[in-house]
Amino acid sequence: MRRLATLIHVVAATTAWHAADEFARLHAGAPPTTRRDRVRAEIERSVAQFDARPTPAATEALVETLLAPELRDSAVFIVDGKIFATAKFVKSSKKRGHATMLASAIRDGGLPNVAWAHVPSADGSALGPPCINGTGYAVPTTVIAKREGYAQCGVLVPNPYFGRGDVGGAWRAAQARTRAAAAQHPADTRDARAFWRGSCLNHETREGRTEKNKPGKAATPDGSSPWGETTCERDAGNRARMLAASLTAARPDLFDVRCNRVAPPSNFSCVRGGARKEHDAARAAIL
């Protein structure tokens, strides 16, 4: 709990988000001024980190890499306005949302012939395939998050949870609803606390899973999934929600993070050091 109190103190005392400082360092030469220019500058910087494919032979080598077993089910190919991906890629709800977003982009104006790997994890998977540490990355990669900051591998793209991935009708309708609601509540009248609502569940128990959240098969007796991950490893996002909700329990004047379903994880075997005590305290605080 002491660590939670320290975290709250740091959040309350901080005057600038550290990511803004990192962005300023990465773009110190010609800092963009408008929001649109900042987004474009960061996307262009992220794309430039990947190795160029200036020859047909280099492009062919990239395709071979993407079709290899390690990356095949993360690979996306756009060829003559059509999307190609494996059945396993499409079966994943997050990857399917990414494909839906691409389809709507093709309908709205088209995309060039291009190939890359898509990582839909909540942290952006900073290390390991398909991203490789170094000056240039071997495989162009898109991500929906960068937990470690802007310098983390990958080109940031929208999370397909919103608007079901469709950047046309569904997404525009969601934008219109949000803007209409915002117009009814001027900024100076809003609650200043950090806000979140959602389910705080786990992959360990039947009560902690929904139809969309449960593993495809039962876990093995040692708590690992059939594809080698333990429930602790699969619950990184659920642990983050649990920790956030515990901040509300400690400082409701700063945080309004609440769970509409509460079944937090209890397997913290993959959490290192003193952070395990923090997780135990957080779980106790929200139950």
C-alpha positions as CSV (number, residue, x, y, z in Angstrom):
1,M,0.0,0.0,0.0
2,R,2.9,2.3,0.6
3,R,3.9,1.9,-3.0
4,L,0.4,2.8,-4.0
5,A,0.6,5.9,-1.9
6,T,3.9,6.9,-3.5
7,L,2.4,6.4,-6.9
8,I,-0.5,8.7,-6.1
9,H,1.8,11.3,-4.7
10,V,3.8,11.3,-7.9
11,V,0.7,11.5,-10.1
12,A,-0.7,14.4,-8.1
13,A,2.6,16.3,-8.1
14,T,3.5,15.8,-11.7
15,T,2.9,18.9,-13.9
16,A,3.7,17.4,-17.3
17,W,3.1,13.9,-18.7
18,H,6.4,12.2,-19.2
19,A,5.4,11.1,-22.7
20,A,5.2,14.7,-23.7
21,D,8.8,15.2,-22.6
22,E,9.9,12.2,-24.6
23,F,8.0,13.4,-27.7
24,A,9.8,16.8,-27.4
25,R,13.2,15.0,-27.3
26,L,12.4,12.8,-30.3
27,H,11.2,15.8,-32.3
28,A,13.6,18.5,-31.0
29,G,14.9,19.4,-34.5
30,A,11.6,20.7,-35.9
31,P,8.8,20.3,-33.2
32,P,5.3,20.2,-34.8
33,T,2.8,22.6,-33.3
34,T,-0.7,21.4,-34.2
35,R,-2.2,18.1,-33.0
36,R,-2.5,16.8,-36.5
37,D,1.1,17.7,-37.3
38,R,2.3,16.0,-34.1
39,V,0.5,12.8,-35.0
40,R,1.8,12.8,-38.5
41,A,5.4,13.6,-37.3
42,E,5.4,10.7,-34.9
43,I,3.9,8.2,-37.4
44,E,6.6,9.2,-40.0
45,R,9.3,8.8,-37.4
46,S,8.0,5.4,-36.4
47,V,7.8,4.3,-40.1
48,A,11.3,5.5,-40.7
49,Q,12.7,3.1,-38.0
50,F,11.9,0.1,-40.2
51,D,14.3,-1.0,-42.9
52,A,13.5,0.2,-46.4
53,R,12.8,-2.4,-49.1
54,P,14.2,-0.6,-52.2
55,T,14.5,-3.7,-54.5
56,P,12.2,-6.5,-55.6
57,A,14.6,-9.0,-53.9
58,A,14.4,-7.1,-50.6
59,T,10.6,-7.1,-50.8
60,E,10.5,-10.8,-51.6
61,A,12.7,-11.5,-48.5
62,L,10.2,-9.5,-46.4
63,V,7.3,-11.6,-47.7
64,E,9.1,-14.8,-47.0
65,T,9.8,-13.6,-43.4
66,L,6.1,-12.7,-42.9
67,L,5.0,-16.1,-44.3
68,A,7.3,-18.0,-42.0
69,P,5.5,-20.0,-39.1
70,E,6.6,-17.5,-36.4
71,L,4.9,-14.5,-38.0
72,R,2.3,-15.9,-40.4
73,D,-0.7,-15.4,-38.1
74,S,0.3,-11.8,-37.5
75,A,0.9,-10.9,-41.1
76,V,-1.3,-8.6,-43.3
77,F,-1.0,-8.2,-47.0
78,I,-2.8,-5.6,-49.1
79,V,-2.6,-6.5,-52.8
80,D,-4.6,-4.6,-55.5
81,G,-7.1,-3.4,-52.9
82,K,-7.7,-6.8,-51.3
83,I,-6.7,-7.9,-47.8
84,F,-4.9,-11.2,-47.3
85,A,-4.4,-12.8,-43.8
86,T,-4.7,-16.3,-42.3
87,A,-7.9,-17.8,-40.9
88,K,-6.2,-17.6,-37.4
89,F,-5.6,-13.9,-37.9
90,V,-9.2,-13.3,-38.7
91,K,-10.4,-15.4,-35.8
92,S,-8.8,-13.1,-33.3
93,S,-11.2,-10.3,-32.4
94,K,-8.6,-7.6,-32.2
95,K,-6.9,-8.6,-35.4
96,R,-10.3,-9.0,-37.1
97,G,-11.0,-5.4,-36.0
98,H,-7.8,-4.3,-37.6
99,A,-8.8,-6.0,-40.8
100,T,-12.2,-4.3,-40.7
101,M,-10.5,-0.9,-40.2
102,L,-8.3,-1.6,-43.3
103,A,-11.3,-2.7,-45.3
104,S,-13.0,0.6,-44.5
105,A,-9.9,2.6,-45.4
106,I,-9.8,0.8,-48.8
107,R,-13.4,1.7,-49.4
108,D,-12.8,5.4,-48.4
109,G,-9.8,6.0,-50.6
110,G,-7.7,2.9,-51.1
111,L,-4.4,1.6,-49.8
112,P,-1.2,0.8,-51.7
113,N,0.3,-2.7,-52.0
114,V,1.9,-3.2,-48.6
115,A,2.7,-5.9,-46.1
116,W,3.4,-5.8,-42.3
117,A,2.9,-7.6,-39.0
118,H,0.2,-6.5,-36.6
119,V,0.6,-6.7,-32.8
120,P,-2.8,-6.3,-30.9
121,S,-1.5,-6.7,-27.3
122,A,-2.3,-4.0,-24.7
123,D,1.4,-3.2,-24.1
124,G,2.6,-3.2,-27.7
125,S,5.1,-6.0,-27.2
126,A,8.3,-4.0,-27.1
127,L,10.6,-6.9,-27.4
128,G,10.8,-10.1,-29.4
129,P,9.3,-11.0,-32.8
130,P,8.0,-9.4,-34.9
131,C,9.9,-6.3,-33.5
132,I,13.7,-6.5,-33.3
133,N,15.9,-4.2,-31.3
134,G,18.3,-2.1,-33.2
135,T,18.5,1.0,-35.4
136,G,16.2,-0.5,-38.0
137,Y,13.6,-3.1,-37.4
138,A,13.5,-6.2,-39.7
139,V,9.7,-6.4,-40.1
140,P,7.3,-3.4,-40.4
141,T,4.9,-3.6,-37.5
142,T,1.7,-1.9,-36.3
143,V,0.7,-1.7,-32.7
144,I,-2.3,-0.4,-30.7
145,A,-0.3,0.6,-27.7
146,K,3.2,1.7,-26.5
147,R,3.4,1.0,-22.8
148,E,7.1,1.9,-22.7
149,G,6.8,5.2,-24.6
150,Y,7.0,6.6,-28.1
151,A,10.4,5.0,-28.8
152,Q,8.9,1.5,-28.4
153,C,8.8,-0.5,-31.6
154,G,5.9,-0.2,-34.0
155,V,3.7,2.3,-35.8
156,L,0.8,3.2,-33.6
157,V,-2.7,2.6,-35.1
158,P,-6.2,2.9,-33.7
159,N,-7.5,0.3,-31.2
160,P,-10.2,-1.6,-33.2
161,Y,-12.4,-1.9,-30.1
162,F,-13.9,1.6,-31.0
163,G,-16.4,1.6,-33.8
164,R,-15.8,-2.1,-34.3
165,G,-12.8,-1.1,-36.4
166,D,-14.8,0.6,-39.1
167,V,-13.4,4.1,-39.7
168,G,-16.5,4.9,-41.8
169,G,-20.0,4.7,-40.5
170,A,-19.7,3.1,-37.1
171,W,-16.7,5.1,-36.0
172,R,-18.2,8.4,-37.3
173,A,-21.4,7.6,-35.5
174,A,-19.4,7.1,-32.3
175,Q,-17.6,10.4,-32.8
176,A,-20.9,12.2,-33.3
177,R,-22.4,10.8,-30.1
178,T,-19.3,11.7,-28.1
179,R,-19.2,15.2,-29.5
180,A,-22.9,15.7,-28.8
181,A,-22.5,14.5,-25.2
182,A,-19.4,16.7,-24.7
183,A,-21.4,19.7,-25.9
184,Q,-23.8,19.2,-23.1
185,H,-21.0,19.3,-20.5
186,P,-18.5,22.2,-20.8
187,A,-15.0,21.4,-19.8
188,D,-15.0,23.6,-16.7
189,T,-18.1,21.8,-15.3
190,R,-16.6,18.3,-15.6
191,D,-15.3,16.1,-12.8
192,A,-11.5,16.5,-12.9
193,R,-10.8,13.0,-11.6
194,A,-9.2,10.2,-13.7
195,F,-12.2,8.2,-15.0
196,W,-12.7,4.6,-16.2
197,R,-15.5,2.0,-16.2
198,G,-15.4,-1.6,-17.3
199,S,-15.0,-5.2,-16.2
200,C,-12.2,-6.2,-13.8
201,L,-12.0,-10.0,-14.5
202,N,-9.4,-12.8,-14.8
203,H,-8.5,-15.9,-16.8
204,E,-8.3,-18.1,-13.7
205,T,-11.9,-18.9,-12.8
206,R,-15.2,-19.4,-14.5
207,E,-16.6,-16.3,-12.6
208,G,-13.7,-14.2,-13.9
209,R,-14.4,-14.9,-17.6
210,T,-17.0,-13.8,-20.1
211,E,-17.7,-15.4,-23.4
212,K,-15.3,-12.9,-25.0
213,N,-12.7,-13.1,-22.2
214,K,-12.3,-16.9,-21.6
215,P,-9.5,-19.0,-23.0
216,G,-10.3,-21.2,-26.0
217,K,-9.5,-24.3,-23.9
218,A,-9.3,-25.1,-20.3
219,A,-6.0,-24.3,-18.5
220,T,-3.6,-27.1,-17.7
221,P,-3.2,-28.1,-14.0
222,D,-0.2,-25.9,-13.6
223,G,-2.2,-22.8,-14.6
224,S,-0.8,-22.5,-18.1
225,S,-2.8,-22.2,-21.2
226,P,-2.4,-24.8,-24.1
227,W,-0.3,-22.3,-26.0
228,G,2.3,-21.9,-23.2
229,E,1.1,-18.8,-21.3
230,T,0.3,-18.9,-17.6
231,T,-2.9,-17.2,-16.4
232,C,-0.7,-14.6,-14.8
233,E,0.9,-13.8,-18.1
234,R,-2.5,-13.6,-19.8
235,D,-3.9,-11.3,-17.1
236,A,-1.6,-8.3,-17.6
237,G,-4.5,-6.1,-18.6
238,N,-6.7,-7.3,-15.8
239,R,-4.0,-6.6,-13.3
240,A,-3.7,-3.1,-14.6
241,R,-7.5,-2.6,-14.2
242,M,-7.2,-4.0,-10.7
243,L,-4.4,-1.6,-9.7
244,A,-6.3,1.4,-11.2
245,A,-9.4,0.5,-9.2
246,S,-7.3,0.3,-6.0
247,L,-6.2,3.9,-6.6
248,T,-9.8,4.9,-6.3
249,A,-10.1,3.1,-3.0
250,A,-7.0,5.0,-1.7
251,R,-7.7,8.4,-3.2
252,P,-11.3,8.9,-4.4
253,D,-10.6,12.6,-4.7
254,L,-8.2,11.9,-7.6
255,F,-9.5,8.8,-9.2
256,D,-12.9,7.5,-10.3
257,V,-12.0,4.1,-11.6
258,R,-14.7,1.5,-10.9
259,C,-15.5,-2.0,-12.1
260,N,-19.0,-3.0,-13.2
261,R,-18.0,-6.7,-12.8
262,V,-15.4,-7.6,-10.1
263,A,-13.4,-10.8,-10.2
264,P,-9.8,-9.7,-10.1
265,P,-6.9,-12.1,-10.7
266,S,-5.1,-13.7,-7.9
267,N,-2.2,-15.4,-9.7
268,F,0.7,-13.0,-9.4
269,S,3.5,-15.5,-10.0
270,C,4.9,-13.6,-13.0
271,V,5.1,-10.3,-11.1
272,R,8.6,-9.5,-9.9
273,G,9.9,-8.2,-6.6
274,G,8.0,-6.0,-4.3
275,A,5.3,-5.3,-6.9
276,R,3.7,-8.6,-5.8
277,K,2.8,-7.1,-2.4
278,E,1.4,-4.1,-4.2
279,H,-0.8,-6.4,-6.2
280,D,-2.0,-8.3,-3.1
281,A,-2.9,-5.0,-1.5
282,A,-4.7,-3.8,-4.6
283,R,-6.8,-7.0,-4.8
284,A,-7.8,-6.7,-1.2
285,A,-8.7,-3.1,-1.6
286,I,-11.3,-3.7,-4.3
287,L,-12.9,-6.9,-3.0
